[in-house]
């Protein structure tokens, strides 16, 4: 079920997350409430260990909150089974990671085909979509290469193609330029921003990059378990 027109694509209502450590409960997020609209680029900033990645895991349904509700595309993730959440991620979420997470034993093209195959799209239709996405990230000529033959920037462009190829509504990016030099990182950010905005995708990105913060529609700082909205100029 797609989210109704005008409704937020992502909505968290009083979400808390706690972990048990050495017999004690450690609260990472405390009654967090946010809404993300379709087409927005929202940036998460904060100290290491503040709960940014935990928030991404909750929005994707990888993890469940201790309390509160998470809604994506009108789906109440907290009420879905583990199997249903897995299917939701396959269809509706694209992931981009700091260390690329490409499958080393698969070619570039095969890596990009993976999300399509998981969604039951195979054959010539899948190949055409994967080749088109590689062309969009300027890597159409590297489909037969293996990831270890590519530079870091090229690997991240493959990861972007893989994240977008199945046309997900939501992109989750966890420090996508953290393993790249400044110039290459900026090129990757420009590409990611252009492709996601062209397609009207919603993107939630964890980053320390001031360049990303400056282009975001909204900046959220995780501080002592709470979310504080900040203007981009302050977050720099």
Backbone bond lengths (Angstrom), bond angles and torsions (degrees), N, CA, C in turn:
res aa  C-N    CA-C-N  psi(-1)  N-CA   C-N-CA  omega(-1)  CA-C   N-CA-C  phi
1 X - - - 1.457 - - 1.518 109.40 -
2 X 1.314 118.44 120.95 1.446 122.98 178.51 1.516 109.60 -77.64
3 X 1.354 114.45 155.27 1.452 117.78 179.76 1.523 110.13 -67.93
4 X 1.327 117.55 141.99 1.459 120.36 179.71 1.527 110.74 -62.38
5 X 1.315 116.24 153.95 1.455 121.20 179.63 1.518 110.18 -55.36
6 X 1.319 115.64 129.80 1.456 120.25 178.15 1.512 114.05 88.28
7 X 1.327 118.39 -16.98 1.458 120.68 179.26 1.527 109.79 -78.99
8 X 1.340 118.46 149.80 1.461 120.29 177.61 1.533 110.93 -60.17
9 X 1.318 116.03 144.65 1.461 119.14 175.82 1.523 110.42 -71.29
10 X 1.330 115.73 -39.00 1.473 122.11 179.40 1.523 108.28 -125.10
11 X 1.333 115.29 133.77 1.467 119.13 178.41 1.518 109.57 -142.00
12 X 1.315 116.29 124.47 1.457 122.80 174.35 1.516 108.18 -112.58
13 X 1.325 116.10 129.56 1.466 121.02 -178.86 1.523 109.72 -119.24
14 X 1.338 115.34 108.82 1.469 123.43 175.37 1.530 111.16 48.59
15 X 1.323 114.52 52.28 1.466 121.21 -177.35 1.528 110.63 -85.91
16 X 1.298 115.33 128.52 1.467 121.93 174.12 1.514 109.06 -123.68
17 X 1.327 115.50 148.83 1.467 120.82 176.77 1.520 109.21 -139.78
18 X 1.325 114.85 125.38 1.457 121.27 178.96 1.522 109.39 -129.09
19 X 1.318 115.78 148.58 1.459 122.20 177.73 1.526 109.13 -122.45
20 X 1.317 114.21 148.07 1.458 119.37 175.42 1.527 109.05 -88.73
21 X 1.320 116.07 123.79 1.465 121.08 178.35 1.524 108.90 -134.53
22 X 1.325 115.57 120.46 1.466 121.67 178.76 1.527 111.72 51.85
23 X 1.327 114.60 42.11 1.452 119.53 176.64 1.514 114.99 79.02
24 X 1.333 116.81 4.62 1.466 120.40 179.19 1.521 110.17 -123.22
25 X 1.305 115.68 152.67 1.459 121.07 179.89 1.529 109.70 -91.16
26 X 1.341 116.19 127.16 1.469 120.89 177.72 1.529 108.02 -112.34
27 X 1.310 116.69 115.38 1.459 121.97 -178.62 1.526 108.83 -84.20
28 X 1.345 116.38 119.13 1.459 121.71 180.00 1.523 110.46 -93.20
29 X 1.326 116.33 -43.86 1.465 121.64 177.38 1.519 108.80 -126.70
30 X 1.328 116.34 139.60 1.462 120.31 -175.23 1.522 110.43 -128.35
31 X 1.334 115.81 109.48 1.467 123.88 175.41 1.528 112.38 46.49
32 X 1.331 114.61 55.94 1.461 121.79 179.58 1.525 109.67 -83.89
33 X 1.329 116.80 131.44 1.466 122.43 176.56 1.522 108.82 -129.68
34 X 1.333 116.83 121.16 1.465 121.22 177.81 1.524 109.43 -144.30
35 X 1.334 115.56 158.79 1.459 122.30 172.72 1.508 108.46 -133.21
36 X 1.345 117.23 135.12 1.452 123.30 175.98 1.518 108.16 -118.92
37 X 1.327 116.18 126.82 1.455 120.81 179.81 1.522 111.48 -90.39
38 X 1.308 116.59 157.21 1.465 121.75 178.78 1.528 109.88 -58.64
39 X 1.333 116.02 134.33 1.457 121.58 177.07 1.509 115.21 88.27
40 X 1.327 118.24 -1.50 1.459 121.30 -178.03 1.528 112.55 -85.09
41 X 1.335 116.18 146.75 1.460 122.87 166.72 1.517 106.78 -106.46
42 X 1.321 115.96 112.13 1.457 121.95 -179.09 1.520 108.26 -115.34
43 X 1.332 115.32 129.78 1.459 121.66 -176.63 1.522 109.85 -107.19
44 X 1.335 115.52 136.98 1.461 122.57 173.96 1.516 108.85 -106.01
45 X 1.318 116.26 125.43 1.460 120.77 176.32 1.524 108.52 -124.95
46 X 1.326 115.94 164.17 1.458 120.67 -179.81 1.512 110.79 151.54
47 X 1.307 115.66 168.28 1.456 121.30 -178.57 1.527 111.24 -65.31
48 X 1.320 115.34 157.40 1.463 120.48 174.61 1.524 109.42 -58.96
49 X 1.330 115.62 133.19 1.457 120.03 179.72 1.513 114.77 81.89
50 X 1.334 116.79 8.77 1.468 119.57 -176.65 1.524 113.38 -80.62
51 X 1.343 117.29 -13.91 1.462 120.13 178.34 1.512 114.48 117.29
52 X 1.339 117.57 10.16 1.474 120.21 -177.92 1.528 111.34 -64.08
53 X 1.323 117.23 -49.79 1.462 120.38 -179.96 1.524 111.12 -66.79
54 X 1.318 116.81 -34.06 1.465 120.75 175.43 1.518 110.38 -58.95
55 X 1.332 116.33 -41.49 1.461 120.33 178.91 1.522 111.40 -63.48
56 X 1.348 117.53 -41.19 1.461 120.51 176.64 1.524 110.43 -61.09
57 X 1.330 116.97 -41.30 1.468 120.42 -179.40 1.527 111.73 -64.87
58 X 1.319 116.64 -33.21 1.466 120.07 178.49 1.529 111.07 -72.80
59 X 1.331 116.55 -41.13 1.469 120.48 179.95 1.524 111.17 -66.06
60 X 1.331 116.79 -32.11 1.463 120.62 -179.30 1.525 113.07 -85.54
61 X 1.313 117.34 -10.35 1.454 120.37 -177.41 1.510 113.78 80.34
62 X 1.335 117.96 7.29 1.466 120.61 174.74 1.522 109.38 -64.24
63 X 1.330 115.08 -38.15 1.461 121.50 178.79 1.522 108.35 -124.84
64 X 1.321 116.54 158.98 1.459 121.61 178.50 1.519 109.46 -112.81
65 X 1.330 117.52 146.85 1.458 119.63 179.15 1.524 112.10 -71.61
66 X 1.298 115.28 157.16 1.461 120.48 173.83 1.524 109.80 -68.88
67 X 1.337 115.45 -36.23 1.459 121.50 174.64 1.520 108.64 -153.09
68 X 1.322 116.97 161.80 1.451 121.86 -179.33 1.521 112.31 98.41
69 X 1.326 116.17 178.21 1.459 122.25 -175.38 1.524 111.37 -125.46
70 X 1.345 116.27 141.24 1.464 123.12 175.57 1.522 108.09 -121.39
71 X 1.330 115.73 124.79 1.465 121.85 179.15 1.524 108.95 -121.72
72 X 1.332 116.69 132.33 1.462 121.85 174.04 1.526 107.97 -135.56
73 X 1.325 116.66 127.43 1.475 122.19 -177.02 1.526 111.99 53.34
74 X 1.308 116.09 34.63 1.458 119.89 -179.69 1.517 114.23 80.44
75 X 1.326 118.04 0.95 1.465 120.98 -179.94 1.528 109.78 -94.66
76 X 1.320 117.94 130.00 1.471 120.76 175.19 1.532 109.28 -83.10
77 X 1.327 117.17 94.89 1.466 119.99 -173.97 1.520 112.50 -59.81
78 X 1.320 116.10 -32.42 1.457 119.69 -177.87 1.527 112.73 -69.51
79 X 1.336 116.40 -11.94 1.465 119.64 -179.76 1.535 111.97 -107.42
80 X 1.326 116.82 1.23 1.456 120.55 179.71 1.526 110.58 -91.03
81 X 1.329 116.03 152.41 1.462 120.68 174.24 1.526 109.37 -73.10
82 X 1.318 116.52 167.28 1.462 120.31 178.34 1.524 110.83 -59.43
83 X 1.315 117.90 -40.55 1.460 122.63 177.78 1.526 110.89 -62.56
84 X 1.324 116.63 -44.14 1.466 120.43 179.56 1.521 111.65 -65.32
85 X 1.333 116.96 -36.32 1.473 119.80 177.74 1.522 110.85 -68.71
86 X 1.330 116.98 -36.25 1.462 120.71 176.75 1.521 110.83 -62.20
87 X 1.322 117.10 -45.08 1.462 121.30 178.78 1.523 111.16 -65.16
88 X 1.318 116.15 -37.90 1.468 120.31 176.49 1.525 110.45 -59.83
89 X 1.346 117.45 -46.09 1.471 120.57 -179.79 1.518 111.21 -62.40
90 X 1.317 116.93 -41.85 1.467 120.27 -179.29 1.521 111.83 -59.77
91 X 1.327 116.36 -38.22 1.462 120.49 -175.80 1.525 113.10 -86.52
92 X 1.311 116.29 -40.05 1.461 119.84 -162.71 1.518 116.27 -112.14
93 X 1.335 118.46 -7.57 1.460 120.41 -174.39 1.528 110.44 -126.34
94 X 1.330 115.32 138.08 1.462 121.94 171.04 1.512 108.57 -116.91
95 X 1.337 117.01 133.26 1.464 121.76 -176.70 1.524 111.29 -110.27
96 X 1.336 116.18 139.05 1.461 122.11 172.82 1.522 106.97 -130.93
97 X 1.344 116.05 127.92 1.462 121.16 -173.18 1.528 111.63 -115.61
98 X 1.324 115.14 161.71 1.462 120.75 179.25 1.525 111.74 -61.80
99 X 1.330 116.83 -39.82 1.469 120.82 -176.32 1.528 112.05 -103.85
100 X 1.332 116.29 26.78 1.465 125.02 169.63 1.527 113.63 71.55
101 X 1.358 117.48 -48.10 1.470 122.11 179.00 1.525 113.21 57.83
102 X 1.328 116.56 36.02 1.459 119.88 173.01 1.520 109.36 -78.47
103 X 1.324 115.82 153.04 1.477 120.37 178.67 1.522 107.70 -84.25
104 X 1.330 116.46 114.61 1.469 121.04 -171.03 1.517 113.52 -65.55
105 X 1.346 117.37 -25.76 1.469 120.59 -177.13 1.520 112.64 -87.93
106 X 1.328 117.12 -1.09 1.460 121.53 178.07 1.519 110.29 -109.36
107 X 1.312 116.55 149.69 1.462 120.40 175.78 1.532 109.75 -69.93
108 X 1.311 115.42 169.71 1.461 120.78 176.60 1.526 110.55 -55.90
109 X 1.323 117.16 -48.53 1.464 120.82 179.91 1.521 111.12 -61.31
110 X 1.318 117.36 -42.98 1.465 121.08 -179.75 1.526 111.20 -64.20
111 X 1.329 117.31 -36.67 1.466 120.28 175.97 1.519 111.31 -61.42
112 X 1.327 116.72 -42.93 1.466 120.63 -178.54 1.531 111.03 -71.36
113 X 1.327 116.97 -29.04 1.462 120.89 178.58 1.532 113.19 -71.21
114 X 1.319 117.82 -21.41 1.469 121.28 -172.67 1.530 113.99 -53.29
115 X 1.339 119.67 -51.96 1.469 118.46 -178.73 1.524 112.86 -60.69
116 X 1.325 117.01 -33.42 1.461 120.31 178.45 1.524 110.68 -67.20
117 X 1.329 116.05 -44.90 1.460 120.29 179.88 1.526 110.81 -62.15
118 X 1.336 116.80 -38.97 1.464 120.51 178.78 1.524 111.75 -65.14
119 X 1.333 116.27 -23.72 1.463 121.20 177.93 1.519 112.41 -98.75
120 X 1.334 117.14 12.66 1.452 121.20 174.94 1.514 114.82 79.33
121 X 1.340 117.42 15.11 1.467 121.26 178.47 1.520 108.20 -101.52
122 X 1.316 116.90 116.41 1.457 120.91 -174.82 1.532 109.90 -135.19
123 X 1.343 115.00 -176.76 1.461 120.67 173.96 1.514 113.52 70.78
124 X 1.325 115.77 -152.53 1.466 122.05 -174.20 1.522 112.27 -64.32
125 X 1.330 117.28 -33.60 1.462 120.25 179.20 1.527 110.54 -63.25
126 X 1.331 115.24 -45.64 1.467 119.48 179.82 1.520 110.82 -64.79
127 X 1.316 117.20 -44.35 1.463 120.30 -178.50 1.519 111.24 -62.65
128 X 1.317 116.71 -40.31 1.461 120.45 179.98 1.524 110.89 -63.21
129 X 1.317 116.94 -40.97 1.467 120.30 179.40 1.514 111.04 -68.34
130 X 1.332 117.30 -40.80 1.464 120.85 -179.81 1.521 111.15 -66.45
131 X 1.327 117.03 -42.54 1.470 121.00 178.99 1.529 109.97 -64.33
132 X 1.324 116.87 -39.82 1.465 120.53 178.87 1.530 110.90 -63.41
133 X 1.330 117.25 -38.92 1.462 119.84 178.96 1.523 111.27 -69.60
134 X 1.319 117.48 -37.89 1.466 119.80 176.61 1.519 110.43 -64.95
135 X 1.308 116.47 -35.71 1.465 120.27 175.87 1.529 110.32 -65.05
136 X 1.326 116.75 -37.84 1.466 120.99 -179.56 1.522 112.42 -65.51
137 X 1.347 116.73 -27.03 1.467 120.12 177.68 1.529 111.44 -102.85
138 X 1.346 115.78 15.88 1.478 123.48 175.53 1.528 113.05 61.80
139 X 1.333 115.59 39.20 1.465 120.33 177.96 1.529 111.57 -131.16
140 X 1.322 116.95 28.27 1.463 120.47 -177.65 1.523 112.07 -61.55
141 X 1.334 116.46 -25.64 1.464 119.93 -177.32 1.526 112.99 -90.23
142 X 1.354 118.06 3.26 1.465 120.15 -177.11 1.524 112.55 -113.84
143 X 1.313 117.73 15.48 1.456 120.55 -176.31 1.513 114.50 -59.64
144 X 1.342 117.94 -32.30 1.465 121.52 -178.02 1.519 112.71 -87.72
145 X 1.332 117.79 -4.83 1.468 121.68 -179.50 1.524 110.48 -79.03
146 X 1.333 114.93 160.48 1.460 120.56 174.28 1.526 108.84 -100.19
147 X 1.341 117.65 153.47 1.461 120.42 -175.03 1.519 115.20 -52.75
148 X 1.341 117.38 -35.64 1.465 118.76 -176.79 1.528 113.13 -70.71
149 X 1.312 117.41 -7.54 1.466 121.44 176.94 1.526 111.40 -93.26
150 X 1.319 116.81 -1.68 1.460 121.79 -177.19 1.523 110.61 -105.55
151 X 1.313 115.44 153.38 1.467 120.47 173.76 1.524 108.94 -72.13
152 X 1.336 116.03 169.81 1.454 120.00 178.57 1.516 112.30 -60.23
153 X 1.329 115.82 -42.78 1.462 119.10 179.21 1.515 112.08 -64.10
154 X 1.335 116.45 -39.11 1.463 120.27 178.53 1.529 110.78 -66.64
155 X 1.331 116.86 -40.07 1.460 119.77 178.29 1.528 111.14 -62.82
156 X 1.328 116.32 -38.48 1.458 117.89 179.37 1.527 111.32 -70.38
157 X 1.326 117.13 -31.21 1.467 119.44 175.29 1.525 110.86 -67.29
158 X 1.329 116.72 -36.42 1.470 119.95 173.98 1.528 109.61 -62.87
159 X 1.334 115.77 -41.85 1.463 120.13 179.64 1.532 111.03 -62.81
160 X 1.327 117.17 -36.46 1.463 120.99 176.68 1.528 110.05 -65.47
161 X 1.338 116.36 -44.55 1.469 120.06 177.60 1.521 110.81 -59.55
162 X 1.317 116.73 -42.94 1.470 121.17 179.20 1.533 111.08 -64.02
163 X 1.336 116.98 -37.80 1.457 120.80 -178.49 1.517 112.88 -69.73
164 X 1.336 116.85 -26.53 1.462 120.81 -174.42 1.525 114.29 -102.46
165 X 1.331 117.70 -15.75 1.467 120.60 -167.64 1.530 113.40 -62.74
166 X 1.320 118.03 -31.15 1.468 119.99 -178.26 1.527 112.14 -93.14
167 X 1.346 116.41 13.03 1.458 122.96 174.00 1.527 112.92 58.12
168 X 1.343 117.33 52.72 1.458 119.69 178.89 1.523 111.04 -74.27
169 X 1.314 116.47 154.65 1.457 120.26 177.58 1.522 111.92 -78.45
170 X 1.344 116.45 -26.76 1.459 122.18 -172.31 1.529 110.67 -125.88
171 X 1.328 115.92 130.46 1.467 121.70 174.61 1.520 108.10 -111.23
172 X 1.330 117.09 128.17 1.454 123.01 176.21 1.523 108.46 -114.26
173 X 1.325 116.40 120.18 1.466 121.70 -176.47 1.521 109.52 -122.30
174 X 1.326 115.70 123.68 1.472 121.48 -178.39 1.527 109.04 -110.45
175 X 1.330 116.75 99.55 1.468 123.70 -178.55 1.541 111.40 50.30
176 X 1.320 118.72 57.73 1.471 120.28 -173.94 1.527 114.75 -66.21
177 X 1.335 117.88 -15.82 1.473 119.87 178.29 1.528 111.74 -112.80
178 X 1.331 116.75 7.37 1.463 120.46 -174.43 1.513 114.76 -64.96
179 X 1.343 117.85 -19.00 1.455 121.39 -178.25 1.531 111.83 -109.61
180 X 1.355 115.96 16.69 1.460 120.70 -176.41 1.526 110.38 -121.32
181 X 1.343 116.33 154.71 1.458 118.97 173.48 1.522 109.26 -70.53
182 X 1.336 115.88 166.94 1.468 120.70 -171.32 1.527 112.67 -59.26
183 X 1.329 117.53 -44.90 1.462 120.30 -177.02 1.518 111.64 -66.94
184 X 1.345 115.88 -46.31 1.466 119.77 179.39 1.524 110.57 -65.50
185 X 1.331 115.85 -39.08 1.458 120.20 178.36 1.512 112.04 -60.28
186 X 1.326 116.55 -41.11 1.456 120.10 179.15 1.524 111.39 -65.31
187 X 1.329 116.29 -38.92 1.465 119.92 178.09 1.528 110.58 -63.45
188 X 1.323 116.19 -42.06 1.465 120.90 178.89 1.526 110.35 -64.60
189 X 1.331 116.95 -42.36 1.463 120.66 179.56 1.517 111.66 -63.50
190 X 1.328 116.16 -43.01 1.465 120.15 178.60 1.523 110.79 -59.88
191 X 1.342 115.41 -43.40 1.463 120.37 179.90 1.524 110.97 -65.12
192 X 1.313 116.24 -46.20 1.461 120.84 -178.29 1.521 110.70 -63.45
193 X 1.315 116.72 -43.53 1.462 120.77 179.08 1.526 110.62 -62.14
194 X 1.328 116.50 -44.97 1.460 120.79 -178.00 1.529 111.15 -64.11
195 X 1.321 116.77 -48.16 1.466 119.92 -175.91 1.525 112.22 -67.23
196 X 1.323 117.11 -40.89 1.467 118.84 -178.30 1.523 111.07 -71.80
197 X 1.317 117.46 -38.70 1.475 119.46 179.84 1.526 110.77 -70.43
198 X 1.330 117.24 -38.69 1.464 119.95 177.57 1.518 110.86 -58.78
199 X 1.316 115.69 -39.24 1.467 120.34 -176.44 1.530 112.46 -88.70
200 X 1.328 117.41 -0.71 1.458 120.45 178.93 1.506 114.28 69.85
201 X 1.348 116.73 28.91 1.459 120.92 -178.79 1.525 111.56 -81.44
202 X 1.321 114.95 153.11 1.458 121.28 170.46 1.522 107.51 -94.43
203 X 1.342 116.28 131.78 1.460 119.06 -179.60 1.527 109.88 -128.19
204 X 1.315 115.03 130.83 1.460 123.07 173.53 1.524 106.73 -113.15
205 X 1.328 116.55 116.96 1.462 120.58 -171.77 1.526 111.62 -125.35
206 X 1.314 115.74 127.80 1.461 122.07 169.13 1.519 107.63 -86.24
207 X 1.322 116.71 127.92 1.462 119.02 -178.21 1.519 111.03 -159.30
208 X 1.342 114.49 157.18 1.463 121.60 169.19 1.520 109.87 -110.23
209 X 1.323 116.98 3.38 1.457 121.62 -173.17 1.526 111.44 -80.13
210 X 1.335 118.44 119.51 1.464 120.36 177.36 1.524 112.48 -64.57
211 X 1.342 117.11 -26.44 1.463 120.06 178.01 1.527 110.80 -63.41
212 X 1.322 117.00 -40.91 1.471 120.26 178.74 1.516 110.04 -68.75
213 X 1.317 115.80 -43.89 1.460 120.56 -179.32 1.525 110.34 -55.71
214 X 1.331 115.73 -38.79 1.459 119.89 -178.03 1.512 114.43 -69.08
215 X 1.326 117.99 -20.35 1.471 120.85 -179.32 1.531 112.44 -103.52
216 X 1.325 117.35 -1.86 1.459 121.30 -176.06 1.528 111.47 -73.53
217 X 1.321 115.05 151.22 1.461 120.75 172.69 1.524 110.87 -79.06
218 X 1.341 114.96 -29.38 1.457 119.91 -178.82 1.524 108.54 -150.71
219 X 1.326 116.64 143.13 1.462 122.39 179.43 1.523 108.69 -122.22
220 X 1.322 116.42 124.03 1.457 122.16 179.66 1.521 109.18 -116.39
221 X 1.318 116.80 125.24 1.460 121.26 177.10 1.522 109.36 -101.75
222 X 1.343 115.80 129.04 1.462 121.07 175.06 1.528 107.29 -89.20
223 X 1.324 115.30 118.67 1.464 119.79 -175.92 1.522 109.06 -140.18
224 X 1.326 116.11 115.40 1.468 122.40 177.29 1.525 111.84 52.19
225 X 1.342 114.72 43.02 1.452 120.38 175.18 1.511 115.86 84.35
226 X 1.342 116.43 -1.86 1.457 120.70 -178.90 1.527 110.06 -115.83
227 X 1.333 115.99 160.19 1.457 122.01 175.29 1.516 108.95 -106.18
228 X 1.334 114.66 129.47 1.456 120.86 178.49 1.519 108.13 -121.91
229 X 1.326 117.63 124.60 1.465 120.15 178.51 1.521 109.69 -80.76
230 X 1.341 115.21 134.33 1.448 121.15 -178.71 1.526 109.89 -130.89
231 X 1.321 116.80 147.12 1.470 118.66 171.57 1.516 109.60 -69.18
232 X 1.331 117.18 149.61 1.462 121.79 -175.47 1.520 111.71 -56.26
233 X 1.316 117.99 -38.08 1.450 120.55 -176.57 1.512 112.23 -65.25
234 X 1.360 116.57 -32.55 1.462 121.01 177.92 1.524 110.36 -74.27
235 X 1.342 116.44 -41.83 1.460 120.82 -176.33 1.511 112.31 -65.49
236 X 1.327 118.75 -21.09 1.452 120.72 178.07 1.524 109.90 -60.38
